[in-house]
Amino acid sequence: MNSDQAPIDNNAVRQQIDALLDGTIDDESFAQLDHLIATNPDARQLYLDYLQIHQELPDLLRDADTDHLDSVTCVPSHLCDDLGFSPQTTAGSGRMPAVLAAAILVPISLVVGIYVGAFTSMPAATNDVASAQAPVASEAHFTSLAHAKFFGELPPQIGASPTLNRDYLLIQGMVELGFPNGATAVIQSPASFRVEGNELLALDIGQCSVHAPPGAEGFKVETPGLSIVDRGTRFSVNVSQASETDVQVLEGAADVYQKADSTRIQESASSSPLRLREKQAMRFATSKLEDSAAVPFDRNRYQYGLPDRVVSYQATTSDTGLARGLTSITVQRDQQIETIPIDRLIPSHVTWFHALPNHGYLAGDAKLPNQRATFASDRFLHTGVINIGGSREPLTSDPVMTIDEDAENFGTPGMAIQFDRPVHNGPGPDVVLFELQLLMNPLEGDAFHVSPLKFEQGLHSHTITGFDLTMESPEALVLDKVHLFKFKQVPRSLEQLETLPCTSLFQGFRTQAIAVGIDLSDLGYPEGATVDGLFLQDDLADEYYLDPVFIAGLPEKIPRQASLKKTAPVQIDD
C-alpha cells in the first residue's frame, strides 16, 4: 500500500462493489468507488479479485461433476479469504453466495467501464467526493429500446429518465428518447449522446433521427460544432468519427447554426443560419457553415422508429416473487406496440425431438407430468424441452423425422413443433420463442436455426444470433426454481424422450426467461401465407444448446388503419 494514502475501509468498498454488481449502487457511491479504483491500489486489487471470480467461476462450474454439484466448493479459498467470506459448501441447497451470483451477471463492459472511467460527465472525484454535485434526472425518458447495449452499464428500463448532462455510450442497438415537448429522437449505435435540456439533445458521434410534431418546434440537436434547430420537421443527423456532420431533412425545415466557442463572441451562435428544406441534405466538414457541400438526399437515412420486436412480457409469480406462468406479451408489429394476452396466442406442441450428447433434456417442476413433452406446451416459463440437437449448417431440405435403426439413420437432430392452428405471416414477428437461460450462458441467447417443415420454392432456413430480450434486458424476468432432468442415454426421438429413465436435479443457479420474435418472412414465406409448424436446431457455435421453454404463434395482425383494442392480461392458476 502507498504510504501517502490512507487505508481503505474494506467492508465499505465490498458493499459498494456488491451494490455495483447487483445494480443498486447510487450515483454518489459510484463516484466514490470510481475514484478509489482509479487512485488506490488496495481498492483496485479488491475489485480485480471480484473480477477474477467473474472470469473463473463458469470454468469451475463446468469442470465440476454435476452429479455432486450440491457439495462443490465453487470458489478458490484464497479469493474467499480476500473477499471476507468463507468457502461455501452448501450441501443440499446448490446455492452460492449472493455476491458470486451477481458477479456472473456482470458484463465485461461494466468491468472495463468503471475502471477506465467511462462516464465522462460524472462529477470529477476529489478527496471530498460528498461535495460533488448530485446528478439530476432530465424530464426526457427512454420510450423504447431495441437490442440496446451501453458501455459500462446495463440498459435502462423503458420509461427511465436519462441523467441530465451525462454521457451515454450506445455500443449496440437503438434507443428512442421522448422529450416533454413531444419531440422524439431515435439514436442508432454506435453513438455518444447527452440530454442537456428539455429541448436539447447533444450528439458527439453517431446518428439520430428527430421528429418534432406541432408544438415541439425549436427542438435542438447539438454536435461538436453545430446546432441544428427544428422548424417543424423530421430530420436526421449523422456525426462521423472525423466530426463531419451530415444533416438530411425529410419533412419541413431545419436551421443549422455555427456554435459559439471560447474564441468567438456569444452572439455568433445566433448568427444567420443555413436553412435546409424538405429533401435537402448537406455535409459540414467543420463547424463553419461555409465548409459545407450538398450531398445526395437519402430518405433511408431517417429512422422512423425502432424495429419490430418483442418488447416485454408479463407473468404470474411465486410466493418469492419469481416468474412462473406467462400472462401476456408486448410486441411491436408494423411499428405498433400491442399487448397480447396468453389466451390469444397460438399454442404449439412438440412432434419431433432428437438431441445431441448432453445431460439434461427436460426442465420444470420436481415432478414430471404424465406426458413429458407437455413441459414445452404449457404456459410456464421455467418448464420446457431443452438442449435440443442441432447442426453447424442450417437445413436446405426437409428434416428427416423417422428412425431406421438398421440403417443407423436416427433422423435430423433438432426439434419440430406444430401449431394448434395455422399462423399467418404478417408484418413484424409472427412467432415468439422464450428460452431459459442460466447465468453462465451467452447473454444474447443461444443462436439457432429455424426452418420450414417442408421446403418449397422460395423457402429457406434462417439463423437467429441474438434475442430481442437478453440477459441484460430489465424486462427479462428471473424465473422460479427449476429442476433439470438428467438422462443417461441420449433421446433421439420423441418416444425416447417420453420413456427413457431420467432423474431430477435441483438447479440452484439464477435463471431468466429471454425472448425473441421470429418473422416468417425471414424464411421466405410471402405476406399472408399460413404456417403449420417449424423445425428448430441449435447452431452448435459453442458448447451451449438452445433451451426453449415456450413457443407460440401470434394472432393475425389487426390492420394499421383499424383501431387497436388492448385487452387486459388474464390471470392463470399456478
N, C-alpha and C positions, 0 to 999 in steps of 0.2 A: 504494500500500500504506500502511496506517496505521502511522505511526512508532512507535506504542506496542506494536505487535505484532512478534514475532519472525518472520523469513521462514520460509516453509514449505519442506519438502523435497518438491519437485515429483515426483521419482521415486517417493517413498514414497506420496504421495497418488494418483498414477496407478495404482500397484499395488493400492491399496485400492479404487479405483473399478473397476479391471478385475475384482477379486475380487467386488465387489458385483454387477457386470453378469453374470458367469457363475455366480453363486450359490454361490461357495466362501468368501465372507467369514465370518470367525468373529465372535463377539459382541464381543470386545474391540476388534477393528479397526472393527467397525460403530460402536461408541460413539465411537471416536477420529474417524472420518470424519464422523459426525453432528455432533460438536462443532465440527470445523473448518469444515464448510459453514455452520453456523449463526453462527460468530463471526469467520471470516477471509474477507475479500473475495477474496483471491487464490485460495484453495481453492474458494470458491463459483464464481468465474469459470471455473476449470478444469473443475469439474463441469458448468457450463452449456454449456461447449464440447462436452463429450461429449453432452449433451442435444441440442445443435444438430445434431450428426451423426445422432442417432437420428431427428430430425424431418425432416432434409433428404435423407438418403440414399435412401429409397424414391423420391422425386420425381426425383432424379438418375438412378437406375437406369431408371425408366420412360421418361425422356427420351432415354436412350442408344439408339443404333442396335443392336438385338440382333444384327445380323449381325457387328458389330465389338465385341461385348461383352468379348472377352478382352483388348482393348487399351484399354478405357476407364479413365481416371483417375477413380476413384469419389468422391474426397473433395477438397473445396476445399483448395488448397495452404496457405492461412493457418491452417486448422484442423489440418492435418498438422504444421505448424511448432509450433503452440501445444501439441500433444499429444506432441511428441517423436519423431515418425517422419516419414520422407519419403514423398511421394506414391507410391502403388503403381501400377505399370503392368506387372502380372504377365502379360505376353503368353504365350498358350498355356495358362495354367492357369485363368483366370477367377476366381481366388481373391482375397479381400480380407484385410486384416489381421484377426487373430482378434478384436481388441477391437471392430472395427466390426461383425463378425457378431454378437457378443454384444450390441452396442448396439441392434441392430434388435429383438432379442427382448425388451428391457425394456419392460414395460407402463407407460403414463403414470402409473398409480397408484404405481408404485415411485419414479418421479421425484419426484412430489409428496410421497409419504410420507416419504422421507428428509429432504427439505428442511424440511418443517413439523414433523418430529419425531413421526411417527405412533405410535411405540412409547412410550407414556407411562409404561410401567412399567420401561423400561430405566433403569439407574443414571444419575443426573444427571452430565453431563460436567463435569469440573473440569480445572484445569491439570495435575493428576496423575491422568490417566484410568486409568493402570495400577492405581491403588489402589481403583478401583470394584470392588464385589463381583461375582465371576463369576456368570453365570446358572446356575441349577440345573435340570436336566430333571426333570419330575414323573414319577411312576410311572403316570400315565394315558397313554393313547395314542389317536391318531386311528384308529378302526377302519374308517371309511368316509367318502367324500366324494362329493357329487353336485353338479356344476356349481359347485363352490365357488370363490369369488374373495375374496381378502383384500386389504384396503387396505395398500399399502406392501410387499407381498411375494408371492412365488409360493405356490401351495398346498403344504402339506406332503405328504410321501409317506404312504401308508397304513402304519400301524404306527409312525410317528414319535411321539415324546413331546412334548407342549407344554411350553414353559419354565414353570417354577413362578412364579406371581405376575406373569406378563407379559400385557398386554392384547392380545387378538386381535380385530381388527375385520373381521367377516364381512360383506361388502357384496353378495354374491350366492350363491345356492345354499344347501346344507345340509351339515352335518358331523355325524358321530356320534363321541362320545368314550366310551371304555371305561375304567373305573376298577378298581384292583386288587381291590376287594371284590366285584366282579361287577356293580356298578351301571353303567348306560349312560345317556347323555343325548344326545338329538338336538336340535341347535341350528339354528334357521332364520334366514336373513338377513332384514333387516339386524340385526346383533347385535354387542354388545361383551361379551366374556366373558374370564374368567381361571380357571385351575386353581390353587386356593390350598391344596390338600392332597389326600390320597388319598381323602377322603370329602367334599370340598368344592369346589363349582363356584360362582363369582361371576358373576352376570349383571347387567350395568349397564343394558342395554337389549336388547330383543328377546324371542324366545320359545324355550323349551326344553321338551322332553318327557322325563321321567325314568322309568326302570324300575329298581326296586330289588328284585331277586329275594330269596328267603330267604337270609339270611346277610349281606345288604347293608343291613339296617335301620339307620337313623341317618344315611344319606347326606343331605347338606345342600346346598340351593341358597340363596345369599345374594343379595338385591337391595340397592339402596342403603339401604333402610330396614328390610328384613325378613329373617328366616331361616326357611326352610321345611324342616322335618326330616321325612324319610321314616319311616313306621312300617310298612313292608312294603307297597308300593303302586306304582301308576302315577299320576303327576300331571303337570300342565303348569303352567308359569309364564310369564306374559307381562308384560313391563315396558315401559310406553309412554314416549314422549319426555317426558311430564309426570311421569314416575316413578310413575304409577298402576300398581299391580300386581294382575293377575288370577291367582288360583290355582284350578285345577279338578282335582278328584280323580276319576280314572276308576275305580280299584280300590283297596281297602284304606282307608288313612287317612293324613293328613299333619298335622303340628303347625306352626302359624305363630307365630313369636316376634317380638316387637319387639326390634330390635337395640339394643345399648348404643352410646352415642356419648360424646363428650367431656364432655357436660353431665350425664350420668347415671352412677350408680354401676355397676360392672361386673355386679352381681347382677341388674340389670334385664334382662339378656339371658336369664336363666333364670327369669324371672317366668312366671306362669301363661300357657300358650299357648292359642291358639284352635284347637281340633281340627276339621278338616274330614274328613268321611267320604265313602264312595262316592257319586258323582253329586252332590256338593255343589260349589258354586262361589261364591267371594267376590271382591269388588273392594276393594282397600285404597287409599284416596285419599292417605293419608300413611303415615308409619311407625307411627302409633298404631293399635293394634288396634281401638279404639273407632270410628275413622274408616273403617269398613268397611260394606259392604252386599252382600246376596245378589244374584247375577246368574244368569240362566238357564244351566243346565248345557248344554254343547255338546260332545259326545264327539268331534266333528270337530276340536276344538282340539288334541287329542292326536295326535301324530305317532308311529306305531308304529315306523317305520324310514324309511330313505331310499328314494326312488322307484326302481322297476326301471330298469335301465340297463346299458350296457357299463361294466364296472369296470376291466378291464385286458386286455392280450393279451401273448402271448409269441411270439418269432420267432428264427429262426436268425440268425447274424451273420457278417459278412465277416471277413477277416483283421484289419481295423482296428477290429472291434467294433461295426460299424454294422448295423442291422437289415435283413434281406432277406426271408426266407420265413416266412410265418405258420405257427406250430405249434399254437397253441391260443388260445382266447379265454375270458375270465372274464366272466360276465354275472350280473345279478340278475334273476330272474323269479319273480313271486309271492312276493317277499320272501325268496327263497332264492338264495344265491350258488352258482354251479356253474362249473367249468372244463370247456370242451368242446374236445376235440382236433379238429384240422383235418379228419381223416377222417370225423368225424360231421356236419360242416357240409354243407349242400346247395348245391353249386356253381351258378353261373349263367353264362350266356353272352349276348353282345350280339346282338340281332336287328334293331336299327334304330339309325342314328346320323345326326343332322342337326345340324351345327354352325352357329354364327354367326361372323362375321368375327373372326379371331384370328390366331395364327401357329403354334401347336403343338397337335396333337391326339393324339399318342401319346407316352408316356413309358416308358422302360425301359432295357435294356442297349444297348450301342453297336450291336449287330446286330439287325435286325428279324427276327422269326420268319416262317416261310413264310406263315402266316395271321396278319395283324397284330392282329386283334381278340382273339387269344388272350392278348395282354397284359392284357386285362380279366378273363380267366377262370383265370389261373394263380394260384399261391399267393403270389406275390411282391408285396410292398407298395410297391416302387419302380417297378412296371410297371402301366400302365393306359391306357385310352382316356379322354382328358381334355378339358377345355374344352368341355363339352357345350353344346348350344344351350338356349334357354330362353324364358321369357315372363314379363312382369310379373304377369299374371293366371294363376292355375292353370287347368288344364283342367276343363271341365264336361261334355265329351262325349268319345267315343272319339278317340284320336290317329290322324291320317292317316299311314300308313306306306307310301305309294306315291308315285311321281314321275310327273307328267304334264307334260313339258316344253312341249308345245304350249300347254297352258293355264297355263303358268308356275306350276304347283302342285308345289312341291317337298316337300310333306309337313310334318309338325309338327316344329318344332325340339325336339331333346332326344335321349334315348337310351332304348331299350326293352331290357329284359333278360328272359330266360326261364330259369326254374329247371330243373335236371335232373330233379327230381321235385317234386310239389306241396309247398308249405309250409303247415303248419297254423297257424291263428290261435289262440294260447293266451294265457295271462297274460303281461304284460310284452312285451319286444321279441321279434319273430319273424324279423326280417331285420337283418343288420349290414352297414353300409357304411363302408369306410375311404376317406379322402381324403388325397392327397398335398398337403402344404401348405408353401409357401415362406415365408420369413421375413417378407416384406412383405405377405403375405395376411392377411385377417381372423383374429385369434387364435381366435375362436369357431368358425371354419369357414365355408365359403360356404353361404349359405342356398339351399334348393332345394325344389321341389315334387315330391311323389311321388303318382302317380295310378294307378288301375286301368287295365289294358289294355283292358278292356271295362266301360263304365259300366252298372250295373244299379240297380234301385230300392234306395235307401239308401246307395249308394256315392258317394264324393266324393273330391276331392283333399285332400292335407294338406301344409302347408308347415312345414319344419323350419328353424328360425332359429339353432339352436346345437347343437353336438356334445356328446356325453357326455364324451369325452376331447378336450381342446382343446390348442392350442399351449402353454398354461401348465400342463398336467397332467404331473406327473412320470412318469406311466405312458405318455405318448405318446413313442415311441422315435424316435431320429434315424436316418434312412434311409441306405442305401448310395448311392453316386454314381448320378446319374440323367442319362440322355441324353434331350433333348427333340427330337422330330422335327417339323420345320417344313414346312408346306405353303404353296405359292404360291397355290393355289386352295382355296377353302373346300369341304370334303366335305359334300355334302347327302344322302348315303346311305351305307349300309354298304359297298356296292360301290365307291363313290368313295374311301372311307377305305382300302380294300384296294388300290386301283390308282393313285391319283394320286401323282405324284412327290413325294418328301419328302427332306429332308436332316437329318442328325443334328447336334445341337449339344450339347456337354457342358454340363450345368447345374452351375456351381460353387458355388451357394449351398447352405447347410444346409437340409435338408427333414426334415419329420416326418410320421409317419402318425397322423392323428387318426381318431376313430371315433364312430359314433352308431348306436343301435338304432332300428329302425322297428317300431312296433306297428301291426299290420294293423287293429286295432280303430279306430285314428285315421282310417282310410279308410272306416269304416262296415261292415267285414266282421264278421259275427257270430262269437262264440266257436265254435271247431270248424270254421269254414269253411276251405277249401283254396284256395290262390292259386298260379297257374302262372307269373305274371310281373308286372312293374311297369313304369311309364313314369316317367322322371326328367327334370326340367327345372331349370336354374338359374333363380332368381327375378329375375335382372337388376337387383337392387337396387344394385349397384355395378359397378365395372369388372372384377371378378374372376369367373371361371366355375368351376363345380364340377369337381373333378378326381378322379373315383372311380378307385380302383386295385384294390379287392376288394369284391365284393358276394356275400353268401351267405345262405341261409336257415338258421335254427336248427332242430335236430331237435325233434320234438314233446316238449313238456314232460312230465316224469315227475310224476304226481300228488303233491301235497304229502304225503299220508299214506304214500306209498311211500318207502322208504329211498333216499337219493341216493347213488349209487355214482360216485365220481370216477375218471376214467381218466387215467393219466399222459399228458402231451403226447407226441406222436410226433415223431420227427426226420425231416427230409426232406433229400434230397441237393441241394446247390447246383449 
